[in-house]
Amino acid sequence: MSELTGKVIFLTGGAQGIGRACAIAYARAGGSVVIADINLEQAQTTLEHDLHGAGAAIHCDVASSESVRAAIQQTLERYGKIDAIHNNAAISRPSKPLHETGESEWDALFATNLKSVYYTTFYGIDALKASRGCILNTASMVGILGQDNHAAYVATKGAMIALTKAMALDYAPYGIRVNAICPAAVWTPLLHEWVQDQPDPAAAKQLLDDIHVLGYCPEGDVVADAAVFLLSERARFITGVALPVSGGAELGYRRIAVR
């Protein structure tokens, strides 16, 4: 694949999980990937082991304005441009209903998952105007469907989907496309840990398979392949979309009931 040849992609939270899968896919598609992650050591490991050094790893705390500014500046100093910003970094805990969520927990989720999009856009918009680039936000199907005991997380992802549409309208005059991608469950290190923490790990794994109409919980590569498409010229007339990459999970709760 060469869909992203010559493109510079600034990817937050690219050290592991879905972000790592996207970093690998972007590099395979010919892109230069800047992995901006709070865990610099893991970002460097991903860069060296999975991308064979083709890109850069930069420390970035997406909840910090100064950290994001510095990471964007380092990217521009190294490459001279940015063609795409992929806002992927996120946290999901605590898993609580709203009234049990502490104010500091609420603020942390919104700072990492949502205000980070403000920071990357604020500091990166001039570069994107120059390149007529694009923005991709990793949202979630829970931002459309809702989820119990994850009030703050669901709120951030729902807000991200709405923000994606507003940004698409605001930046269309500059030729900048803005889209969101909405996975359901995806196998990541954190999800594997969650399964093992359940009273019946085998039943938890089966549930994750069953909520997807296609019959299995996927790896991050299915999200990464869709992300490559959305950043490529093949998606040149797509903007303001919240694309499900969910195996039909939004349709599939009936699957559990009929078994």
Stockholm file with secondary structure:
# STOCKHOLM 1.0

chainA/1-259         MSELTGKVIFLTGGAQGIGRACAIAYARAGGSVVIADINLEQAQTTLEHDLHGAGAAIHCDVASSESVRAAIQQTLERYGKIDAIHNNAAISRPSKPLHETGESEWDALFATNLKSVYYTTFYGIDALKASRGCILNTASMVGILGQDNHAAYVATKGAMIALTKAMALDYAPYGIRVNAICPAAVWTPLLHEWVQDQPDPAAAKQLLDDIHVLGYCPEGDVVADAAVFLLSERARFITGVALPVSGGAELGYRRIAVR
#=GR chainA/1-259 SS CCTTTTCEEEEETCSSHHHHHHHHHHHHTTCEEEEEESCHHHHHHHHHHHSTTCEEEEECCTTCHHHHHHHHHHHHHHHSCCSEEEECCCCCCCCCCGGGSCHHHHHHHHIIIIIHHHHHHHHHHHHHHHHTCEEEEECCTHHHHCCTTCHHHHHHHHHHHHHHHHHHHHHGGGTCEEEEEEESSCBCHHHHHHHHHSSSHHHHHHHHHHTSTTSSCCBTHHHHHHHHHHHSGGGTTCCSCEEEESTTTTTTHHHHHHC
#=GC SS_cons         CCTTTTCEEEEETCSSHHHHHHHHHHHHTTCEEEEEESCHHHHHHHHHHHSTTCEEEEECCTTCHHHHHHHHHHHHHHHSCCSEEEECCCCCCCCCCGGGSCHHHHHHHHIIIIIHHHHHHHHHHHHHHHHTCEEEEECCTHHHHCCTTCHHHHHHHHHHHHHHHHHHHHHGGGTCEEEEEEESSCBCHHHHHHHHHSSSHHHHHHHHHHTSTTSSCCBTHHHHHHHHHHHSGGGTTCCSCEEEESTTTTTTHHHHHHC
//
